[in-house]
Amino acid sequence: MPNPPIKRHKALRNLSREHHDGLVFALRLQKGVSKKADLQSMEEYATWFWENHLLPHFQLEEERLFPMLKGEYELVSEAIDQHQDLKMLFQIQQKTHADFKRIYELLQKHIRLEERELFNLIQSTLSEQQLAIYEEIHKHQQSCAMWQTPFWS
């Protein structure tokens, strides 16, 4: 029997929606790698997505959400380590298909960690007042524009 959907607190729903966009991005990279798509096209898309979506998302989590936990949590440390690993992968110049594979695999793993484990910890640890404060901080989900050159199709 499949796992039941996780009930997400409304304060974290925009982050979860952004995670969905991250999974779509990872799937597109996966398809591009599978098709041996043009590396320059993949690089342009990956750079755009990193700068406009992933980096601001990571900064919001690290600067505003994670500090609300007020303590050392292994899941938070693991998530931040994955943020740093992804940042290093995105900084590689002239990425290969193998580099893009490492990116999409780590991003999928990272999103699963946050959605299945870390957000549950956050929901059970933070008070309703703290969650309301975070909800006010992250009122709007980043919108994910369409890309003009879909190398993945």
C-alpha positions in Angstrom: 0.0 0.0 0.0 1.4 3.4 -0.9 2.4 5.9 1.8 -0.5 8.2 2.7 0.1 11.9 1.7 1.9 13.9 4.4 -0.3 16.6 6.0 1.7 19.8 5.5 1.2 22.8 7.9 0.0 25.8 5.9 3.1 27.7 6.9 5.3 25.2 5.0 3.1 24.7 1.9 4.8 27.3 -0.3 8.1 25.6 0.4 6.6 22.3 -0.5 5.3 23.7 -3.7 8.7 25.0 -4.5 10.0 21.5 -3.8 7.6 20.3 -6.4 9.2 22.7 -8.9 12.6 21.4 -7.8 11.5 17.9 -8.6 10.3 18.9 -12.0 13.7 20.6 -12.6 15.4 17.4 -11.5 13.3 15.3 -13.9 14.1 17.6 -16.8 17.8 17.2 -16.1 17.3 13.5 -15.8 15.6 13.4 -19.2 18.3 15.7 -20.7 21.0 13.3 -19.4 19.2 10.3 -20.7 18.9 11.9 -24.2 22.5 13.3 -24.1 21.0 16.7 -24.6 23.1 19.7 -25.6 25.2 20.6 -22.6 25.1 24.3 -23.2 21.3 24.3 -23.2 21.3 22.3 -20.0 23.8 24.6 -18.4 21.8 27.7 -19.3 18.6 26.2 -17.8 20.4 24.9 -14.7 22.1 28.2 -14.0 18.8 30.1 -14.4 17.0 27.7 -12.1 19.7 27.8 -9.5 19.9 31.6 -9.4 16.2 32.2 -9.5 14.7 29.4 -7.6 17.0 27.0 -5.7 19.5 29.6 -4.2 16.7 31.9 -2.9 14.8 28.9 -1.5 17.9 27.6 0.3 18.7 31.1 1.7 15.1 31.4 3.0 15.4 28.0 4.7 18.8 28.6 6.2 18.3 32.3 7.2 14.7 32.3 8.4 13.3 28.8 9.0 16.1 26.6 10.4 17.1 29.2 13.0 13.6 29.0 14.5 14.4 25.5 15.7 16.9 26.9 18.2 19.1 23.9 18.7 21.3 21.4 17.0 19.3 19.0 14.9 21.1 16.4 12.7 18.4 16.8 10.0 19.0 20.5 9.8 22.8 19.9 9.5 22.2 17.3 6.9 20.0 19.6 4.9 22.5 22.5 5.1 25.3 20.1 4.0 23.2 19.1 1.0 22.6 22.8 0.2 26.4 23.3 0.2 27.1 20.2 -1.9 24.5 21.3 -4.5 26.1 24.8 -4.5 29.5 23.3 -5.3 28.0 21.2 -8.1 26.3 24.2 -9.6 29.6 26.1 -9.5 31.3 23.5 -11.8 32.3 25.2 -15.0 31.5 23.3 -18.2 29.4 20.6 -16.6 29.2 17.1 -18.1 26.2 14.8 -18.3 27.7 13.1 -15.2 27.7 16.4 -13.3 24.0 17.0 -14.2 23.3 13.4 -13.0 24.9 14.2 -9.7 22.9 17.4 -9.4 19.5 15.8 -10.1 20.2 12.8 -7.9 21.3 14.9 -4.9 18.4 17.3 -5.4 15.8 14.5 -5.4 17.4 13.0 -2.3 17.5 16.4 -0.6 13.8 17.2 -1.3 12.8 13.8 0.0 14.8 14.5 3.2 13.1 17.8 3.8 9.6 16.7 2.8 9.6 13.3 4.6 11.7 14.0 7.7 12.8 17.6 8.3 9.4 19.3 7.7 7.8 16.8 10.1 10.3 17.7 12.7 9.7 21.4 12.1 5.9 20.9 12.4 6.2 19.0 15.6 8.8 21.3 17.2 7.7 24.8 16.4 4.7 26.4 18.1 1.7 27.6 16.2 2.9 31.1 16.8 6.4 30.4 15.3 4.8 28.7 12.3 2.5 31.8 11.9 5.6 34.0 11.9 7.3 31.9 9.3 4.1 31.8 7.2 4.1 35.7 7.2 7.7 35.7 6.1 7.1 33.3 3.2 3.7 34.4 2.0 4.3 33.9 -1.7 5.6 30.9 -3.6 8.3 31.6 -6.2 6.6 31.2 -9.5 8.4 29.0 -12.0 8.4 30.4 -15.5 8.5 28.2 -18.6 11.8 27.7 -20.3 12.1 28.6 -24.0 14.4 25.8 -25.1 13.1 22.5 -23.6 16.1 20.2 -24.2 14.3 17.5 -22.2 11.4 16.9 -24.7 
